[in-house]
Amino acid sequence: MLNRHFLRAKVLQLLYAFQINDCSDTDGHKKKLIDSFRYLVDLQTYLFSALMEFHSIAYDKIDDNKQKMLPTTEDLNPNLKFIENEFFKKLFEDKNLTERVKKLKINWSEEKDLFKNIFKRFIESDSYKKHMSSSMTDFASERLIVVQLFKNYLISNEQFFDMLCEKKLEWESDYDVIAQNALKYLKEYDGKSDIELDESFDIEFITGLFLNTINNDEYFKELIDGRIQNWDLDRIALMDVIIIKMGLAELIYCPEIPVNVTLNEYVELAKEFSTQKSKLFVNGLLDKLMVDLRAKGKIKKIEILEADQEEEDILI
């Protein structure tokens, strides 16, 4: 599951687009919001599919070596450990993954040279050579070498990153989170069940945050106006205003999220998406507005275990 900081950031981006474009089409922007999360599943599928492409390249390399005019003994009797890797076998047998790849019509033929260059660097590595010379054939060791390929040579490759972002521009801001999510999944994948492509984003949270921010726009504007002295709301950075309104929506309409978590999260969003001074402005104003809302009985939080509060910082 994707952590809530990432979910908030995506909602913030769509709210910003809503404000600077057609503010009347709430349903249309809500659909764009949900679609933006579903596209993350596509990105995850592309990453797994790219990993599987290296198995095909390894197989082709062995076949090409056998076709040489003067093949060596090693060419004719190659080490098959990598292409017989049980972890790869599980990926290719995975129905969820293969059906998703087929649905997206993923084809890496135009990127073949890029994959060959990445694979060349990989097979020159000490980790690959050690694996190929080892007699160990257990699932854990076969998973480890595939994970090392994925982590150290594929998702860290800038050309691969650029190529994926050309397919969908918004993946540029999503790539790191989804790549790390996919890496974590591969490290824990036991091959006993189909890969669960991550469609488990909290749709109730993101749509609620989006709609509650929009539907209470005038009310939140009044609250902010009442707390800024000698300032015209129009002079405040639009991104700061949206962040504060989102924070107010979460304080009021998300009773399961502790106040301190909300305040910290929106200060972080200000640091990440707005101006250098926005952190202090958002922190100070949200803190004052929180006091006002509490005094009016608008903030009602449910009791939760302390351990549950930590979920904000965890990628499940």
Secondary structure as GFF3:
##gff-version 3
##sequence-region A 1 316
A	DSSP	alpha_helix	4	20	.	.	.	ID=ss1
A	DSSP	alpha_helix	26	66	.	.	.	ID=ss2
A	DSSP	alpha_helix	73	76	.	.	.	ID=ss3
A	DSSP	alpha_helix	86	93	.	.	.	ID=ss4
A	DSSP	alpha_helix	95	104	.	.	.	ID=ss5
A	DSSP	three_ten_helix	109	111	.	.	.	ID=ss6
A	DSSP	alpha_helix	112	123	.	.	.	ID=ss7
A	DSSP	alpha_helix	126	133	.	.	.	ID=ss8
A	DSSP	alpha_helix	139	149	.	.	.	ID=ss9
A	DSSP	pi_helix	150	154	.	.	.	ID=ss10
A	DSSP	alpha_helix	158	167	.	.	.	ID=ss11
A	DSSP	alpha_helix	171	188	.	.	.	ID=ss12
A	DSSP	alpha_helix	203	215	.	.	.	ID=ss13
A	DSSP	alpha_helix	217	225	.	.	.	ID=ss14
A	DSSP	three_ten_helix	233	235	.	.	.	ID=ss15
A	DSSP	alpha_helix	238	253	.	.	.	ID=ss16
A	DSSP	alpha_helix	259	273	.	.	.	ID=ss17
A	DSSP	alpha_helix	278	295	.	.	.	ID=ss18
A	DSSP	alpha_helix	306	309	.	.	.	ID=ss19
A	DSSP	three_ten_helix	310	313	.	.	.	ID=ss20
###
